[in-house]
Amino acid sequence: MKQVLLLISFVILTTAALAQAVVPQTFNYQAVARDAAGKPLANKTIKVRLSFMSGAEVDYSETRSVTTNPLGLFALVVGDGKAQSIYGDVKAINYESPVTLRVEMDAANGTNFTIMGEQVLSSVPFAIHAKHAASADAIEGTPPAFHYVNNNSLVLQSNGPDAVILFSGKQLDTRNAYNPQTGIYTIPEDGIYSFYANATAGPNNSIGNIFSLVIRVTGSVNSGNGVGSSLAHQSAFSVNYVRALKKGDKVFVVAHNYNGNGSVVVTYGLGGSTAFGGFKIR
């Protein structure tokens, strides 16, 4: 039966030191695998190949096996060195021209790949902006943009209260609008904003813990967007949120452990694999 892979998010996460104007080197990728009838391929190990292309030339490609959750969702960090096979160098992706992402999949976890689709990455302009914006950090008039990584561990008690994740590793903040002591980004001016957050569950988890990661907003609106899933060893979670916001609104990331058997969930910094950031679209 023909399988279909539905791309649901692709977010550039900077892991290199933007103060040195280095182009982002890892990418957070999340998708849902479905069959031809639209039914999610739940709890299934599949193989995916992601290729980044400039025109017809492949700049970088990697192949890896991933296991979907009960909703058919899987997540990975492109360029983290954990792929089963790699072609080229992630640093060789040419951001100065349109970059196309080609997604291929073998639902049987083999090497009989089928092209699921291609799309031009809409996130690339932010990467180029971030590359040049580091020297303009905290200058009024510079478009709002920020990116922080988590350099600390966080333990979530089972069925405990939501915990705000504190991201202490500053890599970019053009308005100094994020407070690493409270975990809150205060909107510096009205506009439409795009935010992303991702976290990695630690190695000492009980299988079956239900973990959620949520971007929340308070102020002119009270809303958010999140993702939840059963945990596996060092599971990666990511979430995106786009909203028109007002100056002074508060944006932050919370995590929750829904398991009731006394186990704990640990999130910890793994370079760019645990991060929070965003930018003003217009």
N, C-alpha and C positions, 0 to 999 in steps of 0.2 A: 504494500500500500504506500502511496506517495505521502511523504511527510512535509510539513510546512513549518518553517521557523519564523516566528514573528518577533521582529526587533522592537523592544519597548523602551530602551534607553541606552544612550551612549554618551558618557560625560568625560571630558578631559580633566584629569587631576594632575596638578603639578607636584612632582616629587623632587625635582632638582631645585637647587637654590636659585630662586628667581632674582635674588639680589645680584646674582652674577649673570642675569639675563640668559639663562639656559632654557631651551625649549622643553616643555613637559615630556617626560620619558615613559610614563605609564598611563594606561587608560582603563577606566572602569567600564565594563561591558556587562549588560544584563539583558536577558531575552527569555521568551517563553516558547517552548517547542510544542507544536500541535500536529495532529494528523490531518489528513485531507478533509475530514468532517468537522474540523475545528476543535476536536477534543484534545485537551492537554496530554502530552506524553509524561504522565506522572511517575515519579520514583523510578526513572529509567536512566541508565548510563548510555550516553550517546557520544559521538565524536564530532567536534566542530573544527573548522579551519577558517581563520579570519585573515584576510589579505587586504593590505593598504596599498592603493594603487595611484600612481600619477599617470593619467592617460591609460595606456595599455600595459605599462610597465609596473611590475610588483616591486614596491620599495621594501616591504616587510610582510612576512606571513608567519603565522604560528598555528600549530595543531595541538589539540589536547582533548582528553576525555573528561566529560563533566557529568554529574548526576543531578537530575532535576528533582525538585521537591514535589509535594502532592498537587501543586498547581501547575506543574510543568516548568517552573521557573528555575533558571540557573544564573550564576554570576561568576565572573572571573576578572582578573586584573591583567590586561594585556601588557606584556613587557616586564612581568615580574620574575622571569627566569624559570617559571614552573611548567612551561609548555613541554610536551613530549618531543616535538620537533620544531625547529625554527629556520626560516629562510631570511637572510638579510639581517639588518640591524635596525631596531626600532628608532635609533637616532637618525637613520637615513631617510625617514619619512619627510617628504618635501612639502612643508606647510606653506610655501610661497606660491603654490599653485593648488587648484582644487584637488582634494584627496577623496578618493572613492573607497568605501569599505565593501568588500565582497564577502558574503557569508555562505559557507558550504557546510553540509551536515551529512553524516551517515548515522541513521537512527539505530543501526545494529552495532555501533561502536567499532566499525571496521575502517576500511580505506576506500570504500565505494562512495565517494562524495557526490552530492547533488548540489548545484548552485541554488541557494534559496533566495538570493536577491543581492542587489547592489544599491548603494545610496551614497550621495555626496555628503560628507560630514558637515553639519551645520555648526558644530562646536569649534571648528578650526579657527574662525576669526577671533574667538576669545583667547586661544593659545597664542596667536600672533600678537594680540593686544597685550597679554600678560608678559610676553617676551620683552616688549618695549616699555612697559609701564613701571617696571621695578624702580627705575631711577626717579620716577615721579611719585614715589610713595608718600601718602599723606599730604598731597598738594591739592588745595581747594580748586575745584574746576575739573580735576581729573575724573573720568567716569568711575563710579563706585564699583570696586571689585576687590575680592579678598579670597585668601586660601590659607587654611591652617591645618596642620596635622596634629594627631594626638600622640604625645610623648609619655602618657601615663596609662596605668592600668585602672580598670573599673570593675568592681565586683557587684553583681546584681543578685540580691537575695530572691528566692523563689516567691512569686506573688507579692513582691514588695512594691513600693511606690515607684513611679517613673523616676529615672535618674537622668539629670542633664549631663551630657558628655562635654567635658572641658577639653578644648583643643588648644594646647599651649605653644605649639611650634609654628610661629608666624613665618609665612613665606611671601605673602602679599597682602596688603591692606591699604588701599589708596586713600581711604578717609579715616583710618584708625577707628573704625566703627565697631570692631569686634572686641569684646572684653573677655580675655582668657580666664579671668577669675570667676565670672558668672556664666560664661558660655553663651552670652547673648550678643547678637549682631543687631545694632540699632540702625534702622533705615535712615540714611543721611539726607535723602531727597525723594520727592514723589516720583513714581515711575513703575514700570513693569520689570520685575526681577526674576532671575532664574537661580535657583539654589540646588546644591547637591550635597549629599552626605553619604559616607560609607564607613563601615566598621567591620572588624574581623573578630570572630569569637575565638577565645583562647583554646588551648589543647586539653584543658581539664573539665570538659563538659560531659554531662550525662546525655546520651542519645535520647531524643524525645523532648528535650526542653524546647519550649516555644519562645522564641526571641523576636522582639519587634524593634524597629528603628524608625523614628518619626521625626520629620521636620515640622515644627509648630510655629505659628504666628499669633501674637496677641497685639491688641491695639485697635486700629480701625476695623480689622476683621479678626475673628478668632477661628482659625482653621488650621489645616495641615495635611500632610500626606505621608504615608508610612508603608512599610513592608514587614511582614511577619512570616516566620518559617520555622520548621523543626531544625534543630542544630545537628551538625556533624563536626568532625574534627576540623578546627580552624575554618569554619564556614565564613564566607564573605557575604555581606548584606549591603545594599545600596538603595538610595531613594532620591528622587528628583521632585522639585516643586517650583511651579511658575505661577506668579500672582501679581496683580496690580496692588501696590502698597503705598502707604502714606509715610511722610517723614515722621520719625519717632516710633513707628511700629517695631516690635521686638521679634526677632527670629532666632530660634535655638533648636538643638537636637536632643531628643530624649530616647532612652532605651528602656526596655521592660522585659522581665523574665516571667512568663506565665506558668512555669512548671510548678507543681505543687508537692514535689517529693523531697524538698529540702536542698536540692542541688543548687549550684550557683553557676552563673555565666560570667565569663571574663572577656572583656574587650581590651585590646591593647594595641599600641602603635606598631605598625609594620611599615615604616616609611609612608608612602602615599596611599596605602591600603586602608588607613583609618584617617579620614579627613572630612573637613567641612568647608564649603566655599560657595561663592556665587558672584553674580555681576548684574548690573543694570542693563536690560535689553534696550529700553528706550523710555 
